[in-house]
Amino acid sequence: MARTTKMSMKELSDTDDLATCLVLDPLLGFKTHKMEISPLPKIPLESCDQLKEKLVKFQRTLDFNTTFEELGKLAGECFHSMGRHQQELLRQHISRYLKAFLLDSGVKIESCDRYTSEINGAKITSTRQWLQGQRVAVLVGCIARLTPDDEALLKEGVNDFSIIFSSRKHCPQLWLGPAAFINHDCSPNSKYVAGEGNVAYVEVIRQISPGEEFTCCYGASYFGEENETCECCTCESNGEGHFRKRDPPKPPTAQRKYRVSKMERAPLMKDAKRAAIVLELSALRQSSPEIPMVSSLDRTAPEELEKILEDYKKFRLGPRVGKKDLDNAHQASSHAHRFCLFMAAGLPMAITPAEKGVCANHDQEYDQ
C-alpha cells in the first residue's frame, strides 16, 4: 500500500461514506453512520448481495487488489467518475476496513443497539485476548482538521457524531475509519495514540478478553456536564450518568431578593470581588443618570449575547497565530466579561466614561 495520504474534511467524509457503503454496510446488513457532505453514492440494489460475496471471498483469498477492482465495478458510476487521486484515497481507506474484517484480525465490528441517541449503531469487540500496552494495528482512524467553512457543513445530531478536539493542535477535527466505531466508556480499556500524518491507532490500556468490547474515553464532559447523560456500561454499573437517580425538581422559590437581568443568561458571580464591581457599576449609574454615553449598542441584549458568543468561539477558543489573533482573543474576553457585569447589574447596554473605566480596570485580570 502507498503511504497514507492526508485528506481534507470533505475528502475524508466522502471517502468514508463510500468505503462504508461498499464494505461495512453489506457485511453488517444495515446503513451505518454517514457524513453526507456530498450526496451518497447510488449503488444498484442488485449489487448488495454481490458485494457481500466479494467481501467474504476476500477473507479467504486475501487478494486485496482483485477485491478492490471488483468492488469498484459493483459501485458503478460513482467509482468510475473518480479521478486518480480520489481512487487512491478510497483504496487506502477500503484497505483499513477490510483489514478489520480479516479472520485473524482479533477484532469484530458488529451491530449495537445500546444507546438511545443512535440508530443502526455499531461496536467493536475482541475475538482474542489483548494485553496491556499492545497496539491494535487493524483499528486505525483518519483525522482531518476542520476549518470554519467545514464546521458550517456540520448539522447537530446528523453528522457531528465523530468530532474530536485536539488539545495538542487546539482545534476541532473529524475522526473517521474503523476505530471511529469504538464506543465510549468512563472506565475504558483502550486509548487513541497519534500516528504519522493524519492517522491514529488504538492501544490497549487494560487486558481485553475475547467477546469484550473495545472502549475509549471520549472526555469527561462529552455527554453533558460531567457526562451526566452518559449511557456507558460503567455508568450503568455505578448508577452514574444517564442512570443516576435524580431528585424531583424543586418547586419555584419565592421572589428573588437580588437583581438579575430578565435574560437570566449571565452567570451569577460567586466571588466577592466581581460582586463588588457590579455594585460599583450600579451605584455609578444611579448617582449620575444623565451622564452622556461614550458608546451604545444598536443591538438588543439577546442579539449582543449571540454576537459575543460567536466572537468568543472564533477568537478565544479558535487557533491564534500572531499578535492580531492574541489581541482579538483578549477583546473577545473583555466583551464577554463586560456583558456579564452589565447583565448582573441590570444595566442597559450603553456605557458612560466612568463605567467604562471600572470595566477596563478589571479586564486584564479577568483575561489571565
C-alpha positions as CSV (number, residue, x, y, z in Angstrom):
1,M,0.0,0.0,0.0
2,A,1.1,3.5,-0.7
3,R,1.9,5.9,2.2
4,T,-1.2,7.3,3.9
5,T,-2.4,10.5,2.1
6,K,-3.7,13.4,4.1
7,M,-7.3,14.3,3.4
8,S,-9.4,17.4,3.8
9,M,-12.6,17.2,5.8
10,K,-14.7,16.8,2.6
11,E,-12.3,14.2,1.1
12,L,-12.4,12.2,4.3
13,S,-16.2,12.5,4.6
14,D,-16.8,11.4,1.0
15,T,-14.2,8.6,1.1
16,D,-15.5,7.2,4.4
17,D,-19.1,7.3,3.2
18,L,-18.3,5.3,0.0
19,A,-16.0,2.9,1.9
20,T,-18.6,2.1,4.5
21,C,-21.3,1.7,1.7
22,L,-19.0,-0.8,-0.1
23,V,-17.6,-2.8,2.9
24,L,-19.3,-2.2,6.2
25,D,-23.0,-1.9,5.3
26,P,-23.1,-5.1,3.1
27,L,-21.4,-7.2,5.9
28,L,-23.5,-5.7,8.8
29,G,-26.8,-5.6,6.8
30,F,-27.7,-2.0,7.6
31,K,-26.7,1.5,6.8
32,T,-24.0,2.8,9.3
33,H,-23.4,6.4,10.1
34,K,-22.6,8.7,7.2
35,M,-21.4,12.3,7.0
36,E,-23.3,13.0,3.8
37,I,-21.5,16.2,3.0
38,S,-22.0,15.2,-0.6
39,P,-24.9,13.1,-1.9
40,L,-24.5,9.4,-1.0
41,P,-23.4,7.2,-4.0
42,K,-26.2,5.3,-5.6
43,I,-25.2,1.7,-5.6
44,P,-27.5,-0.6,-7.5
45,L,-29.7,-2.7,-5.3
46,E,-28.7,-5.9,-7.0
47,S,-25.1,-5.2,-6.2
48,C,-25.6,-5.5,-2.4
49,D,-25.5,-9.3,-2.3
50,Q,-22.7,-9.4,-4.8
51,L,-20.7,-7.0,-2.6
52,K,-21.1,-9.3,0.4
53,E,-20.0,-12.3,-1.6
54,K,-16.8,-10.5,-2.7
55,L,-16.0,-9.4,0.8
56,V,-16.5,-12.9,2.3
57,K,-14.3,-14.3,-0.5
58,F,-11.6,-11.7,0.4
59,Q,-11.5,-13.2,3.9
60,R,-10.3,-16.4,2.3
61,T,-8.1,-15.2,-0.6
62,L,-6.6,-12.0,1.0
63,D,-6.3,-10.7,-2.6
64,F,-6.9,-7.0,-2.0
65,N,-6.2,-5.7,-5.5
66,T,-8.7,-8.0,-7.1
67,T,-11.3,-7.3,-4.4
68,F,-10.8,-3.6,-4.8
69,E,-11.3,-3.8,-8.6
70,E,-14.5,-5.9,-8.1
71,L,-15.9,-3.5,-5.5
72,G,-15.2,-0.6,-7.9
73,K,-17.1,-2.4,-10.7
74,L,-20.1,-3.0,-8.4
75,A,-20.1,0.6,-7.2
76,G,-20.9,1.7,-10.7
77,E,-20.7,5.3,-12.0
78,C,-19.8,6.8,-8.6
79,F,-16.5,4.9,-8.7
80,H,-15.7,5.3,-12.4
81,S,-16.2,9.1,-12.3
82,M,-13.5,9.5,-9.7
83,G,-10.1,10.9,-10.5
84,R,-6.9,9.0,-9.8
85,H,-6.3,10.9,-6.5
86,Q,-9.8,10.1,-5.2
87,Q,-9.5,6.5,-6.2
88,E,-6.2,6.3,-4.3
89,L,-7.8,7.8,-1.2
90,L,-10.6,5.2,-1.5
91,R,-8.1,2.4,-2.0
92,Q,-6.3,3.2,1.2
93,H,-9.5,3.7,3.2
94,I,-11.1,0.5,2.0
95,S,-7.9,-1.4,2.9
96,R,-8.3,-0.1,6.5
97,Y,-11.9,-1.5,6.7
98,L,-11.0,-4.8,5.0
99,K,-8.1,-5.5,7.4
100,A,-10.5,-5.1,10.4
101,F,-12.6,-7.9,8.8
102,L,-9.8,-10.4,8.4
103,L,-10.5,-13.6,10.3
104,D,-7.3,-13.3,12.3
105,S,-7.6,-9.5,13.0
106,G,-8.5,-10.1,16.6
107,V,-11.5,-7.7,16.4
108,K,-15.1,-7.8,15.1
109,I,-17.3,-4.9,14.0
110,E,-20.9,-5.7,14.8
111,S,-24.2,-4.0,15.4
112,C,-25.0,-2.2,18.7
113,D,-28.4,-1.0,20.0
114,R,-27.3,0.1,23.5
115,Y,-27.5,3.8,23.0
116,T,-30.8,5.7,22.8
117,S,-29.4,8.5,20.7
118,E,-28.1,6.2,18.0
119,I,-30.0,4.3,15.3
120,N,-28.1,1.5,13.5
121,G,-25.1,1.8,15.7
122,A,-22.1,-0.4,15.8
123,K,-19.4,-1.5,18.2
124,I,-16.1,-3.3,18.1
125,T,-15.5,-6.5,20.2
126,S,-12.4,-8.6,20.7
127,T,-12.0,-12.1,19.2
128,R,-8.8,-12.9,21.2
129,Q,-7.0,-11.8,24.3
130,W,-5.2,-8.4,24.2
131,L,-2.6,-7.4,26.8
132,Q,-1.9,-4.0,28.2
133,G,0.4,-2.0,26.0
134,Q,-0.4,-3.8,22.8
135,R,-1.3,-1.8,19.7
136,V,-4.3,-3.0,17.8
137,A,-2.9,-2.5,14.3
138,V,-6.2,-3.0,12.4
139,L,-8.0,-0.4,14.4
140,V,-7.0,2.9,12.8
141,G,-8.8,6.1,12.1
142,C,-8.1,9.1,9.9
143,I,-8.1,12.7,11.1
144,A,-9.0,15.9,9.1
145,R,-8.7,19.3,10.6
146,L,-11.9,21.4,10.5
147,T,-11.8,24.9,9.1
148,P,-14.6,27.4,9.9
149,D,-16.1,26.6,6.5
150,D,-16.0,22.9,7.3
151,E,-17.8,23.5,10.6
152,A,-20.6,25.2,8.7
153,L,-21.3,21.9,7.0
154,L,-22.0,20.1,10.3
155,K,-25.5,19.5,11.4
156,E,-26.2,18.9,15.1
157,G,-27.5,15.4,15.7
158,V,-27.0,14.5,12.0
159,N,-23.3,14.4,11.1
160,D,-21.5,15.7,14.2
161,F,-21.1,12.2,15.6
162,S,-17.3,11.9,15.2
163,I,-15.9,15.4,16.0
164,I,-13.0,15.5,18.5
165,F,-11.0,18.4,19.8
166,S,-7.2,18.2,19.7
167,S,-5.6,19.6,22.8
168,R,-2.3,19.5,21.0
169,K,-3.3,21.4,18.0
170,H,-6.1,23.4,19.7
171,C,-8.7,22.8,17.0
172,P,-11.7,20.6,16.2
173,Q,-11.0,17.6,14.0
174,L,-13.1,15.0,12.1
175,W,-12.3,11.4,13.0
176,L,-13.4,8.5,10.8
177,G,-12.4,5.0,9.9
178,P,-12.7,1.6,11.7
179,A,-11.5,3.0,15.1
180,A,-14.3,5.6,15.0
181,F,-16.7,2.8,15.8
182,I,-15.2,2.3,19.2
183,N,-17.7,3.4,21.8
184,H,-17.1,5.5,24.9
185,D,-16.8,4.2,28.4
186,C,-15.9,6.2,31.5
187,S,-13.5,3.3,32.5
188,P,-12.1,2.4,29.1
189,N,-9.8,-0.5,28.2
190,S,-8.2,1.3,25.3
191,K,-6.9,4.7,24.2
192,Y,-6.1,6.6,21.0
193,V,-2.5,7.1,20.0
194,A,-1.4,9.5,17.4
195,G,0.5,8.1,14.4
196,E,2.2,9.6,11.4
197,G,0.4,12.1,9.2
198,N,-3.3,12.0,9.7
199,V,-3.7,8.5,11.2
200,A,-4.3,7.5,14.9
201,Y,-4.2,4.0,16.3
202,V,-5.7,2.2,19.3
203,E,-3.6,0.9,22.2
204,V,-4.8,-1.4,25.0
205,I,-4.5,0.0,28.5
206,R,-6.2,-2.9,30.3
207,Q,-6.4,-6.6,29.4
208,I,-9.2,-7.3,27.0
209,S,-10.8,-10.8,26.9
210,P,-12.5,-12.5,23.9
211,G,-16.0,-11.1,23.5
212,E,-15.3,-7.9,25.4
213,E,-16.0,-4.6,23.7
214,F,-13.2,-2.2,22.9
215,T,-13.9,1.2,24.6
216,C,-12.1,4.5,24.7
217,C,-12.9,7.6,26.8
218,Y,-14.3,10.5,24.7
219,G,-13.8,13.0,27.5
220,A,-15.0,13.9,31.0
221,S,-17.8,16.1,29.7
222,Y,-18.5,14.7,26.2
223,F,-22.0,13.7,27.2
224,G,-23.1,16.8,29.0
225,E,-21.6,18.3,32.2
226,E,-19.6,15.6,34.0
227,N,-21.1,13.1,31.4
228,E,-24.5,13.4,33.0
229,T,-26.2,11.7,30.0
230,C,-23.6,9.0,29.5
231,E,-25.1,5.5,28.8
232,C,-21.8,3.5,29.1
233,C,-21.6,0.2,30.9
234,T,-19.5,1.7,33.8
235,C,-22.1,4.4,34.4
236,E,-24.9,1.8,34.4
237,S,-22.9,-0.4,36.9
238,N,-22.2,2.6,39.2
239,G,-25.6,4.3,38.9
240,E,-24.0,7.4,37.3
241,G,-24.6,9.5,34.2
242,H,-27.9,8.6,32.5
243,F,-28.6,6.0,35.2
244,R,-28.2,8.3,38.2
245,K,-31.3,8.7,40.4
246,R,-32.1,12.3,40.4
247,D,-34.1,14.3,43.0
248,P,-37.5,15.5,41.8
249,P,-37.5,19.2,40.6
250,K,-37.8,21.7,43.4
251,P,-40.9,24.0,43.5
252,P,-40.4,27.6,42.4
253,T,-38.7,29.7,45.1
254,A,-40.1,32.9,46.4
255,Q,-39.4,36.2,44.6
256,R,-35.6,36.8,44.4
257,K,-34.1,39.3,46.8
258,Y,-31.4,40.2,44.3
259,R,-31.5,41.9,40.9
260,V,-30.8,39.8,37.8
261,S,-31.4,40.7,34.2
262,K,-34.6,39.3,32.6
263,M,-32.4,37.4,30.2
264,E,-31.0,35.3,33.1
265,R,-28.2,34.2,30.9
266,A,-25.4,36.0,32.7
267,P,-23.8,33.7,35.3
268,L,-24.2,34.8,38.9
269,M,-20.8,35.9,40.2
270,K,-19.9,34.0,43.3
271,D,-16.7,35.7,44.3
272,A,-16.9,38.9,46.3
273,K,-14.6,40.9,44.0
274,R,-16.8,40.6,40.9
275,A,-19.9,41.2,43.1
276,A,-18.3,44.5,44.2
277,I,-17.7,45.5,40.6
278,V,-21.4,45.0,39.9
279,L,-22.4,47.2,42.9
280,E,-19.9,49.9,41.8
281,L,-21.5,49.9,38.3
282,S,-25.0,50.1,39.7
283,A,-24.0,53.0,42.1
284,L,-22.4,54.9,39.2
285,R,-25.5,54.7,37.1
286,Q,-27.8,55.7,39.9
287,S,-25.7,58.7,41.0
288,S,-25.2,60.1,37.5
289,P,-28.1,59.0,35.4
290,E,-27.7,61.9,32.9
291,I,-24.1,61.5,32.0
292,P,-23.7,61.2,28.2
293,M,-22.8,57.8,26.9
294,V,-19.4,57.3,25.2
295,S,-20.7,54.2,23.4
296,S,-24.0,52.5,22.9
297,L,-25.2,49.4,21.0
298,D,-27.9,49.3,18.4
299,R,-28.3,45.5,19.1
300,T,-30.7,44.2,21.8
301,A,-29.3,42.3,24.7
302,P,-30.1,38.8,23.1
303,E,-28.5,40.0,19.9
304,E,-25.4,41.2,21.7
305,L,-25.1,37.9,23.6
306,E,-25.3,36.0,20.3
307,K,-22.5,38.2,18.8
308,I,-20.3,37.8,21.9
309,L,-20.6,34.1,21.9
310,E,-19.8,34.0,18.2
311,D,-16.7,36.2,18.7
312,Y,-15.6,34.2,21.8
313,K,-15.8,30.9,19.9
314,K,-13.9,32.3,16.9
315,F,-11.2,34.3,18.6
316,R,-10.8,33.0,22.2
317,L,-11.4,29.2,21.5
318,G,-10.1,29.2,18.0
319,P,-6.4,29.0,16.8
320,R,-4.2,32.0,17.4
321,V,-1.4,33.0,15.1
322,G,0.4,36.3,15.7
323,K,-0.3,39.4,17.7
324,K,-3.5,40.3,15.9
325,D,-5.2,37.0,16.9
326,L,-4.0,37.4,20.5
327,D,-5.5,41.0,20.6
328,N,-8.8,39.6,19.2
329,A,-8.8,36.9,21.8
330,H,-8.3,39.5,24.6
331,Q,-11.0,41.7,23.2
332,A,-13.5,38.8,23.0
333,S,-12.8,38.0,26.7
334,S,-13.3,41.7,27.6
335,H,-16.6,42.0,25.8
336,A,-17.9,38.8,27.4
337,H,-16.8,40.0,30.8
338,R,-18.4,43.4,30.4
339,F,-21.6,41.9,29.2
340,C,-21.9,39.6,32.2
341,L,-21.2,42.6,34.5
342,F,-23.8,44.7,32.9
343,M,-26.4,42.0,32.9
344,A,-25.8,41.1,36.6
345,A,-26.0,44.8,37.5
346,G,-29.2,45.1,35.5
347,L,-27.9,48.0,33.3
348,P,-28.7,48.8,29.7
349,M,-26.1,48.0,27.1
350,A,-24.9,51.7,26.9
351,I,-21.9,52.8,28.9
352,T,-20.7,56.0,30.5
353,P,-17.0,57.0,30.7
354,A,-16.8,56.2,34.4
355,E,-18.4,52.8,33.9
356,K,-16.0,52.1,31.0
357,G,-13.1,52.8,33.4
358,V,-14.5,50.4,36.0
359,C,-14.7,47.5,33.5
360,A,-11.3,48.3,31.9
361,N,-9.6,48.1,35.3
362,H,-10.6,44.5,35.6
363,D,-10.3,43.3,32.0
364,Q,-6.6,42.3,32.2
365,E,-7.0,40.4,35.5
366,Y,-10.1,38.5,34.1
367,D,-8.3,37.5,30.9
368,Q,-5.4,35.8,32.7
